[in-house]
Amino acid sequence: MLKNLSSGTIAIRQLLPAVTLLGLGVFYYPVTAQGDPTGSVSGAVTVLDRNGLELEDRSNVVIFIDGVTAPPQTPSENPSISHKGQRFTPRVLPVAAGGAVNFLNDDGIYHNVFSLSKAKTFDLGVYPQGTSKFVEFDRPGLVKIYCNIHPDMVSTILVLNNTFFATTGPDGSYEITNVPMGDYTLRMWSELGEERSVPITVSEGSTTQAFVLNKTKGVSSHNNKFGKPYRKKY
């Protein structure tokens, strides 16, 4: 299970079995040779509250495959996290190690994006609407993103060792395509609760795997980038 440290950072060794098993040190973006047979992995996640009742919103659960290796490949474009309405969107973003994320201020006010996570520590300073800044994430791990001005702004970047991942929509569905055929471990991560993993064999065509997520976590408070409580009012 993930454990928050008092500083709000995440211990990488406790982050995910996937991260420790993926082989830290050399990171690859997977790519298959043209013409090699591939398959897809799809399914749905059911999210249960503490009373065992199904939640209607099943979004922001990350499903990813552990064990795929291939030559390096540069991603076609960098994903973005927008700041608008004093919220980060998306709230959860998986990326491959070595990739960059664009932090775009779409708000009419200033924001100061920062992270104190061990996998990536940064402070983008204050910048206005219509501008953006890039951050490269070179290490696998969990990176919690905050705004030093607005305490309710929270986002999580899950840095993985390959690009075979997907994030569920509101209905809990996911699909990972163009996966090289083989035996792997399929993993589930969510900020709401426990991690899960199952062995999976990918063959030509579609492989289906469902998950059940029990919500065990609530919204946790955090300090600003100086380790101090936020002011009550902005």
TASUL-V749566 format. One record per residue. N is the residue number from 1. D_CENTER is the distance of its C-alpha to the mean C-alpha in Angstrom with 1 decimal. Layout:
BEGIN
n={N:N}
d_center={D_CENTER:D_CENTER}
END
This chain:
BEGIN
n={1:2:3:4:5:6:7:8:9:10:11:12:13:14:15:16:17:18:19:20:21:22:23:24:25:26:27:28:29:30:31:32:33:34:35:36:37:38:39:40:41:42:43:44:45:46:47:48:49:50:51:52:53:54:55:56:57:58:59:60:61:62:63:64:65:66:67:68:69:70:71:72:73:74:75:76:77:78:79:80:81:82:83:84:85:86:87:88:89:90:91:92:93:94:95:96:97:98:99:100:101:102:103:104:105:106:107:108:109:110:111:112:113:114:115:116:117:118:119:120:121:122:123:124:125:126:127:128:129:130:131:132:133:134:135:136:137:138:139:140:141:142:143:144:145:146:147:148:149:150:151:152:153:154:155:156:157:158:159:160:161:162:163:164:165:166:167:168:169:170:171:172:173:174:175:176:177:178:179:180:181:182:183:184:185:186:187:188:189:190:191:192:193:194:195:196:197:198:199:200:201:202:203:204:205:206:207:208:209:210:211:212:213:214:215:216:217:218:219:220:221:222:223:224:225:226:227:228:229:230:231:232:233:234}
d_center={15.5:13.4:16.0:16.0:18.6:21.3:20.0:16.7:15.1:13.4:15.7:14.2:16.8:15.6:11.9:11.7:14.7:12.8:12.3:15.9:17.3:15.9:18.5:17.6:19.6:19.5:16.5:17.0:15.9:17.5:20.5:23.3:26.9:28.5:30.1:28.4:27.8:24.3:23.0:20.2:18.3:18.0:18.4:17.4:15.9:18.4:17.5:20.4:21.3:23.3:26.4:25.2:25.2:22.7:20.5:21.0:17.5:15.0:12.2:8.4:8.4:6.4:9.4:9.9:13.2:14.4:17.7:17.9:19.6:21.2:22.6:20.5:19.8:18.8:16.4:18.6:16.9:14.2:11.6:12.4:11.6:15.0:16.9:19.4:21.4:20.0:16.5:13.2:12.3:9.8:8.8:5.1:4.0:3.3:6.6:9.5:11.3:14.1:12.7:13.0:11.7:14.5:14.8:17.6:19.9:21.2:22.9:26.6:26.0:24.7:21.4:20.5:16.8:16.2:14.2:16.0:13.4:15.0:12.4:13.2:15.8:17.0:19.1:19.6:22.7:24.0:24.1:25.6:24.9:24.6:23.3:20.0:18.8:16.7:14.7:14.2:11.7:14.0:12.9:10.4:9.0:7.2:8.1:9.5:11.0:14.4:17.6:20.7:22.9:21.2:19.9:18.4:15.8:12.5:8.9:5.7:4.0:2.9:6.3:8.1:11.8:12.3:11.5:12.4:9.4:9.4:8.3:11.3:13.7:16.1:18.2:15.6:16.2:14.2:15.6:14.9:18.0:20.1:19.3:22.1:24.4:24.2:23.2:19.6:17.4:15.0:12.3:10.7:8.1:8.4:9.2:12.6:13.9:14.5:12.8:14.9:15.9:18.9:20.9:21.1:23.6:22.8:26.1:27.3:26.5:24.0:22.7:21.7:19.7:19.1:17.3:18.3:16.1:18.3:17.3:18.3:16.5:17.5:16.7:17.4:19.3:18.9:21.3:21.5:21.1:24.6:23.9:26.1:25.9:25.3:28.5:29.1:29.7:28.4}
END
